[in-house]
Amino acid sequence: MRSFVRMNLAALLAWGMVCLPLSAAPAAMVTPLAGIVSLNGQSVVNGSAVLPGDAIRVSAQGGARLTLPGTAVLAGANSRFKLAANAIRLNYGTLKVSGREAVQSGMETIAPAAVSGVFTVTRLSSVLYVSANHGAVRVTAGSKSYNIAAGKAMRFQTAPAAAGSGSSGLPVAAVVGIAAAAAVVTGVVVHEATKCSNCVPAPISPSF
């Protein structure tokens, strides 16, 4: 039954999603851009519909594109994330979000301060980087909240994404320039994420 629903969602995405009712679960499509991309442990070749709860994994040197109503997401090398009913849950790696969808990582929720925007989230164990590429971004965890202005970025020392609910989140925050954050994401962060200290992964998209 689930595979039947997935096939129908793929057909709907191919014809466009404008006719889907707003109350329906988000219909999404994941497309590999480089390397190996898996959906619930199965390799994706030409793209596949994604349902809430589905897990996506991108290999080292890989990349993927996730599209859903109102949002397009680029996933970097060695990223692991899931589609939830009202957010994308990032366990590890880098996501660049263009649109209105929020990202949850550990105890933190990252979302555009306005209706939509463009922002990049990188999760490495207990470190979280958030860059507001276009439009302001709000990062919240429990009662704590930070606003990141457009063109700025912040680094957070946090509980790991898989930590229990006892963590309050966002214990330490440091403001970094957007250029510095970009250097981290394309340098140290990528090397750590891919477990390759001497390689320079090819970009998954000229706009990433």
Helices and strands as residue ranges (DSSP letters): H 2-15, E 28-34, E 37-39, E 42-43, E 48-50, E 55-58, E 63-68, E 71-75, E 80-83, E 88-99, E 103-105, E 108-112, E 117-124, E 127-134, E 137-141, E 144-148, E 152-157, E 172-177, H 178-186, H 188-194
